[in-house]
Amino acid sequence: MKLGIVGLPNVGKSTLFNSLTKAGAESANYPFCTIDPNIGIVTVPDHRLKLLGDMYHSKKVTPAVIEFVDIAGLVKGASKGEGLGNQFLSNIREVDAIVHVVRCFEDTNVIHVDGNVNPVRDIETINLELIFSDIEILERRISKTAKGAKMDKVLAKELVLLEKLKAHLEEGKIARSFMEELDDEETIWRASYNLLTDKPVIFAANVAESDLADDGAQNSYVQEVRAFAEESESEVFVICAQIEQEISELDEDEKKMFLEELGLNESGLDKLIKASYHLLGLISYLTAGEDETRAWTIKRGTKAPQAAGKIHSDFERGFIRAEVVAYQNLLEYGSLSAAKEKGVVGIEGKEYVVKDGDVILFRFNV
């Protein structure tokens, strides 16, 4: 999974990125200090892995990972070359979802690029720049498609879709809100355009430390972001980038104590991972053995052969069956053979839909 972190200058975006990835992106109190996108890999916390790894005495335990891309601060007019212009766009087009950091704190020591704190305006500023960029993409595609549309029914059909999407965006609306029913062919075309405003969004409401304990309930800026997100079917989580930076310097025991002192059950990274998995409809299944215990991230609803393909294409191509046991059952009985004796290991075929926490042994032949 790849997430792009965006936000206006000085909203706490790079501070958040630094703390999430400890990648040490230069964080300074002026716009455009993040000119090159910084990339960091974060492991997904999963307590199940350690327990399984201990049970199997695994030589290696490999968690799932998330790749974060920190994208340079955007300003009004970026699509026309203001600030850093369109340098960020090629990087953000490759991500699965966008994490939009929004400033929900007052601090006279940290300048706001537009002079005052107004989260909904900030969201709309960035959305507008992304819309302009998407219109450019569609215009290029229209120009290319129109040439052959008179002689080709398929191209003519695609041209209609392109024109509809462009008209929708020109009304200042994001592509995600284009709800017209599409057939399979049109759905594939739409996905291929890779429009920025068609990507799922998670809003990170960056607050002061004092707003963390009640999850921003008393913060009017956070309420505005939540109302906006509800309309656009996006996720929101409350975070304090400064606190996350402090947490990133602590070991596990210190981190737990620090969070307890703040009245928190989980860190901002934990919240973000949960929001990402929920928004993108992701789950993890597990493989376990002496050599390695590992988590594999798949879309909810994935069938066994396709889940096997995440390990290696040969597993999918030569899939025979899957031996499946729920993680809790495997732990309870202490071994796969004991779980088999208790009748809790399923022998599943090609139509089996993998569940979160399934521990799977794939049988294949190529």
C-alpha positions as CSV (number, residue, x, y, z in Angstrom):
1,M,0.0,0.0,0.0
2,K,1.3,3.4,-1.0
3,L,-0.1,6.6,0.6
4,G,0.7,10.2,-0.5
5,I,0.8,12.8,2.2
6,V,-0.3,16.3,1.0
7,G,-1.1,19.6,2.6
8,L,-0.5,23.3,2.3
9,P,2.9,24.6,3.6
10,N,3.2,24.8,7.5
11,V,0.2,22.6,8.3
12,G,2.5,20.0,10.0
13,K,2.8,17.6,7.0
14,S,6.5,17.0,7.0
15,T,6.7,16.9,10.8
16,L,4.0,14.1,10.6
17,F,5.9,12.3,7.8
18,N,9.1,12.5,9.8
19,S,7.5,11.0,12.9
20,L,5.7,8.3,10.9
21,T,8.7,7.1,9.1
22,K,11.6,8.6,11.0
23,A,13.0,9.3,7.6
24,G,14.3,12.7,8.7
25,A,12.8,14.9,5.9
26,E,14.0,18.4,6.4
27,S,11.2,20.2,8.4
28,A,11.4,24.0,8.4
29,N,9.0,26.8,9.1
30,Y,8.9,28.1,5.5
31,P,7.2,26.9,2.3
32,F,8.7,24.4,-0.1
33,C,11.4,22.8,2.1
34,T,10.2,19.4,0.8
35,I,11.0,19.8,-2.9
36,D,11.8,16.2,-3.6
37,P,9.2,13.7,-2.4
38,N,10.5,11.8,0.6
39,I,9.7,8.2,0.7
40,G,9.5,6.1,3.9
41,I,8.5,2.6,4.6
42,V,6.5,1.8,7.8
43,T,5.7,-1.6,9.2
44,V,2.1,-2.4,10.1
45,P,1.9,-3.3,13.8
46,D,0.3,-6.7,14.1
47,H,0.5,-8.5,17.5
48,R,-0.6,-11.8,15.8
49,L,2.8,-12.1,14.0
50,K,4.9,-12.2,17.2
51,L,2.7,-14.8,18.8
52,L,2.7,-17.0,15.7
53,G,6.5,-16.5,15.2
54,D,7.1,-17.6,18.7
55,M,4.9,-20.6,18.3
56,Y,6.7,-21.8,15.2
57,H,10.2,-20.6,16.3
58,S,10.4,-18.7,13.0
59,K,13.8,-17.5,11.8
60,K,12.1,-14.4,10.4
61,V,9.0,-12.4,11.1
62,T,7.9,-10.1,8.3
63,P,5.1,-7.6,8.8
64,A,3.0,-5.9,6.1
65,V,4.4,-2.5,5.1
66,I,3.0,0.9,4.0
67,E,5.0,3.2,1.8
68,F,4.5,6.9,2.6
69,V,5.4,9.6,0.0
70,D,5.7,13.1,1.4
71,I,4.8,15.5,-1.4
72,A,5.9,19.1,-1.5
73,G,3.7,21.8,0.0
74,L,1.0,23.0,-2.4
75,V,-0.3,26.5,-2.7
76,K,-3.1,28.2,-4.6
77,G,-2.0,28.3,-8.3
78,A,0.2,25.2,-8.2
79,S,-1.4,23.9,-11.3
80,K,-0.4,27.1,-13.1
81,G,3.2,26.9,-11.8
82,E,2.9,28.8,-8.5
83,G,5.1,27.5,-5.6
84,L,6.6,24.2,-6.9
85,G,4.0,24.0,-9.7
86,N,3.2,20.5,-10.9
87,Q,6.4,18.8,-9.7
88,F,4.4,16.8,-7.1
89,L,1.8,15.4,-9.5
90,S,3.7,12.5,-11.0
91,N,4.5,11.2,-7.5
92,I,1.0,11.5,-6.2
93,R,-0.6,9.8,-9.2
94,E,1.0,6.5,-8.2
95,V,-0.5,6.3,-4.7
96,D,-3.5,4.2,-3.5
97,A,-4.9,6.9,-1.3
98,I,-4.1,10.5,-0.2
99,V,-3.5,11.5,3.4
100,H,-4.4,15.2,3.5
101,V,-3.0,16.9,6.5
102,V,-5.2,19.8,7.6
103,R,-4.2,22.5,10.2
104,C,-6.6,22.6,13.1
105,F,-4.4,24.5,15.6
106,E,-3.7,28.1,16.4
107,D,0.0,29.1,16.8
108,T,1.3,32.6,16.1
109,N,4.8,31.2,15.8
110,V,3.9,29.1,12.8
111,I,2.9,31.2,9.8
112,H,-0.1,30.1,7.7
113,V,0.4,30.5,4.0
114,D,-3.1,32.2,3.7
115,G,-2.8,34.3,6.9
116,N,-5.3,32.5,9.1
117,V,-6.5,29.0,10.1
118,N,-9.5,27.8,8.0
119,P,-9.4,24.0,7.3
120,V,-12.2,23.8,4.9
121,R,-10.8,26.6,2.7
122,D,-7.4,24.8,2.9
123,I,-9.0,21.5,1.7
124,E,-10.8,23.3,-1.1
125,T,-7.6,25.0,-2.2
126,I,-5.8,21.7,-2.6
127,N,-8.8,20.0,-4.2
128,L,-9.0,22.8,-6.8
129,E,-5.4,22.4,-7.7
130,L,-5.9,18.6,-8.1
131,I,-9.1,19.2,-10.2
132,F,-7.2,21.5,-12.6
133,S,-4.5,18.9,-12.9
134,D,-7.1,16.2,-13.7
135,I,-8.7,18.4,-16.3
136,E,-5.4,18.7,-18.0
137,I,-5.1,14.9,-18.1
138,L,-8.6,14.5,-19.5
139,E,-8.0,17.2,-22.2
140,R,-4.9,15.3,-23.4
141,R,-6.8,12.1,-23.5
142,I,-9.8,13.8,-25.3
143,S,-7.4,15.2,-27.9
144,K,-5.9,11.8,-28.6
145,T,-9.3,9.9,-28.5
146,A,-11.2,12.4,-30.7
147,K,-8.9,11.7,-33.7
148,G,-10.1,8.1,-34.0
149,A,-13.7,8.5,-32.6
150,K,-15.4,9.1,-35.9
151,M,-14.3,5.8,-37.3
152,D,-14.3,3.7,-34.1
153,K,-17.4,3.1,-32.0
154,V,-15.4,2.1,-29.0
155,L,-13.4,5.3,-29.1
156,A,-16.6,7.3,-29.6
157,K,-18.0,5.7,-26.5
158,E,-14.9,6.5,-24.5
159,L,-15.0,10.1,-25.8
160,V,-18.5,10.6,-24.3
161,L,-17.2,9.4,-20.9
162,L,-14.2,11.7,-21.1
163,E,-16.4,14.7,-22.0
164,K,-18.8,13.9,-19.1
165,L,-15.9,13.6,-16.6
166,K,-14.4,16.9,-17.8
167,A,-17.7,18.7,-17.6
168,H,-18.1,17.4,-14.0
169,L,-14.6,18.6,-13.0
170,E,-15.2,22.0,-14.6
171,E,-18.0,22.6,-12.2
172,G,-15.4,22.4,-9.4
173,K,-16.4,18.9,-8.3
174,I,-14.0,16.1,-7.6
175,A,-14.0,13.0,-9.7
176,R,-15.0,10.8,-6.7
177,S,-18.4,12.6,-6.7
178,F,-19.1,11.6,-10.4
179,M,-21.8,8.9,-9.6
180,E,-23.1,8.1,-13.1
181,E,-23.6,4.4,-13.5
182,L,-20.8,2.9,-15.7
183,D,-20.6,-0.5,-17.5
184,D,-17.5,-2.7,-17.0
185,E,-15.7,-1.2,-20.0
186,E,-16.3,2.4,-18.8
187,T,-15.2,1.5,-15.3
188,I,-11.9,0.2,-16.6
189,W,-11.4,3.4,-18.7
190,R,-12.1,5.6,-15.7
191,A,-9.6,3.7,-13.5
192,S,-6.9,4.0,-16.2
193,Y,-7.1,7.8,-16.2
194,N,-5.7,7.7,-12.6
195,L,-7.4,10.9,-11.7
196,L,-6.1,12.5,-8.5
197,T,-9.5,13.5,-7.3
198,D,-10.8,9.9,-7.8
199,K,-8.5,8.6,-5.1
200,P,-9.8,7.9,-1.6
201,V,-8.8,10.5,1.0
202,I,-8.0,10.4,4.7
203,F,-8.0,13.7,6.4
204,A,-5.4,14.1,9.2
205,A,-6.7,16.8,11.5
206,N,-3.5,18.2,13.1
207,V,-4.4,19.6,16.5
208,A,-2.6,21.0,19.6
209,E,-1.7,18.5,22.4
210,S,-4.6,19.8,24.5
211,D,-7.2,18.5,21.9
212,L,-5.9,15.0,21.7
213,A,-7.5,13.4,24.8
214,D,-11.1,14.0,23.6
215,D,-10.2,13.3,20.0
216,G,-10.8,16.9,19.0
217,A,-14.4,16.9,20.2
218,Q,-14.1,20.5,21.5
219,N,-12.1,21.7,18.5
220,S,-14.4,23.6,16.1
221,Y,-11.9,23.2,13.2
222,V,-12.0,19.4,13.6
223,Q,-15.8,19.4,13.5
224,E,-15.6,21.4,10.2
225,V,-13.3,18.8,8.8
226,R,-15.4,15.9,10.0
227,A,-18.5,17.5,8.4
228,F,-16.7,18.0,5.1
229,A,-15.3,14.4,5.2
230,E,-18.8,12.9,5.8
231,E,-20.1,14.6,2.7
232,S,-17.2,13.2,0.6
233,E,-17.2,9.7,2.2
234,S,-13.7,10.2,3.4
235,E,-12.0,9.1,6.7
236,V,-10.8,11.5,9.4
237,F,-8.4,10.9,12.3
238,V,-7.1,13.4,14.8
239,I,-3.4,13.7,15.3
240,C,-0.9,16.0,16.9
241,A,2.2,16.0,14.7
242,Q,4.4,17.4,17.5
243,I,3.4,14.6,19.8
244,E,4.0,12.0,17.1
245,Q,7.5,13.3,16.7
246,E,8.1,12.8,20.4
247,I,6.6,9.3,20.3
248,S,8.9,8.4,17.4
249,E,12.0,8.9,19.6
250,L,10.7,6.4,22.3
251,D,11.1,2.6,22.6
252,E,7.9,0.5,22.9
253,D,7.7,0.6,26.8
254,E,8.3,4.3,26.9
255,K,5.8,4.9,24.1
256,K,3.1,3.0,26.0
257,M,3.7,5.0,29.2
258,F,3.7,8.3,27.3
259,L,0.4,7.5,25.6
260,E,-1.2,6.5,28.9
261,E,0.0,9.9,30.4
262,L,-1.8,11.6,27.5
263,G,-4.9,9.5,28.1
264,L,-4.5,7.8,24.7
265,N,-4.9,4.2,23.7
266,E,-3.0,4.3,20.4
267,S,-0.6,6.5,18.5
268,G,-1.5,8.6,15.4
269,L,0.3,6.0,13.2
270,D,-2.0,3.3,14.6
271,K,-5.0,5.4,13.8
272,L,-3.8,6.2,10.3
273,I,-3.2,2.5,9.5
274,K,-6.7,1.6,10.7
275,A,-8.2,4.4,8.7
276,S,-6.2,3.3,5.6
277,Y,-7.2,-0.3,5.8
278,H,-10.8,0.6,6.4
279,L,-11.0,3.1,3.6
280,L,-9.2,0.9,1.0
281,G,-11.1,-2.3,2.2
282,L,-7.9,-4.1,3.1
283,I,-7.3,-7.1,5.4
284,S,-4.2,-9.3,6.2
285,Y,-3.9,-13.0,6.0
286,L,-0.9,-14.8,7.6
287,T,1.5,-17.6,6.6
288,A,3.6,-19.3,9.3
289,G,6.4,-21.7,9.5
290,E,9.9,-22.3,10.8
291,D,11.6,-20.2,8.1
292,E,9.2,-17.3,8.2
293,T,6.0,-15.9,9.7
294,R,4.5,-13.2,7.5
295,A,1.5,-10.9,7.0
296,W,0.1,-10.4,3.5
297,T,-2.2,-7.5,2.6
298,I,-5.1,-8.1,0.3
299,K,-8.4,-6.5,-0.6
300,R,-11.4,-7.7,1.4
301,G,-13.3,-10.2,-0.8
302,T,-10.2,-11.7,-2.4
303,K,-10.5,-15.4,-3.3
304,A,-7.8,-18.0,-2.3
305,P,-6.0,-18.3,-5.7
306,Q,-5.5,-14.5,-6.0
307,A,-4.4,-14.3,-2.3
308,A,-1.9,-17.0,-3.1
309,G,-0.7,-14.9,-6.0
310,K,0.5,-12.2,-3.6
311,I,3.2,-14.7,-2.5
312,H,4.2,-15.8,-6.0
313,S,2.4,-15.9,-9.4
314,D,3.2,-19.7,-9.5
315,F,1.0,-20.1,-6.4
316,E,-2.0,-18.6,-8.2
317,R,-1.3,-20.3,-11.6
318,G,-0.9,-23.8,-10.1
319,F,-3.3,-23.4,-7.2
320,I,-4.8,-26.7,-6.0
321,R,-6.2,-26.0,-2.5
322,A,-5.7,-24.0,0.7
323,E,-5.5,-25.3,4.2
324,V,-7.0,-22.6,6.3
325,V,-7.2,-22.1,10.1
326,A,-8.3,-19.0,12.0
327,Y,-5.4,-17.4,13.8
328,Q,-7.1,-17.7,17.2
329,N,-7.8,-21.5,16.7
330,L,-4.2,-22.1,15.7
331,L,-2.9,-20.3,18.8
332,E,-5.4,-22.1,21.1
333,Y,-4.4,-25.6,19.9
334,G,-0.7,-24.9,19.5
335,S,0.0,-26.5,16.1
336,L,-1.5,-27.1,12.7
337,S,-1.7,-30.9,13.3
338,A,-3.5,-30.4,16.6
339,A,-5.9,-27.9,15.0
340,K,-6.6,-30.6,12.3
341,E,-7.4,-33.1,14.9
342,K,-9.9,-30.7,16.5
343,G,-11.5,-30.2,13.0
344,V,-10.9,-26.5,12.8
345,V,-8.7,-26.6,9.7
346,G,-10.7,-26.1,6.4
347,I,-9.6,-27.5,3.1
348,E,-10.7,-24.8,0.7
349,G,-10.9,-24.5,-3.1
350,K,-10.8,-21.7,-5.7
351,E,-14.0,-20.0,-4.5
352,Y,-12.9,-19.5,-0.9
353,V,-13.0,-15.9,0.2
354,V,-10.0,-15.2,2.5
355,K,-10.8,-13.6,5.9
356,D,-8.7,-11.3,8.1
357,G,-6.5,-13.4,10.4
358,D,-6.7,-16.6,8.3
359,V,-3.5,-18.6,8.6
360,I,-3.1,-20.3,5.2
361,L,-0.9,-23.1,3.8
362,F,-1.3,-23.2,0.0
363,R,-1.0,-26.3,-2.1
364,F,0.0,-25.8,-5.7
365,N,1.5,-27.5,-8.7
366,V,3.2,-25.9,-11.7
